[in-house]
């Protein structure tokens, strides 16, 4: 199992409080898969972590 590095993702917090995390895919065997996008809402176990990540970065920076 592989894990994504935090430098390979972008975190955004929408005006309604939802946190969106986009993990950019790698090129494998000459092909790129679509990016993975996760959303976290208040009450989700990882919501506080990703909210802190979103608030700690500028609009064009990466997580981490």
N, C-alpha and C positions, 0 to 999 in steps of 0.2 A: 504494500500500500504506500502510495506517495502522498506527501502533503505539500500544499502550495506555500511558497514563501510569501510573507506579508508584503514584500516589495512588488509582488505581481498582482496586486489588487487595488481597487479604488473603492472608497467608502463615501457615501453621500447620505445626508439626512434630509428628508423631504419636509415640507412645511407642516405636514400632518403628523410628524414624529416618526414615521417609518424610516428605518435605516436600510439602505440598499448597499450590498457588497457585491462588486463585480470582480471575479477572478479571471484574469486573462489566461487563455489557453496557450500551451506551447505548440510549436510545430513538431510533429512526430511523423517520421517517414515521409517528409515533404508535404504533409497536410496539416492544416490547422483546424481544430475542432471549434465549435462556437464557445464563446465565453460562458462561464457559469454565473448566474445572478441569484443571490439569496436576499430575502427580505426578512427583517426582524421587527416585531412589534412589541410594545410594552407587554410584559408577562412572559415573553419568550425567554428561555434560560440564558441566552447569549446577548440579549438586548442591551444590557448595561455596558458590557465590554465593547460592543460595536458602536454604541452611542459615544463612548469616551474616545474611540478611535476617530469617529467622524468629527467630533468637536476639536480634536487636537491637530487637525490638518487644514491646509488651504484647499480651495476648490480643485486645484490641479495636482495635488500631491498624492502620494501612495500611502497605504497603511504601513505602520511599523515605525 
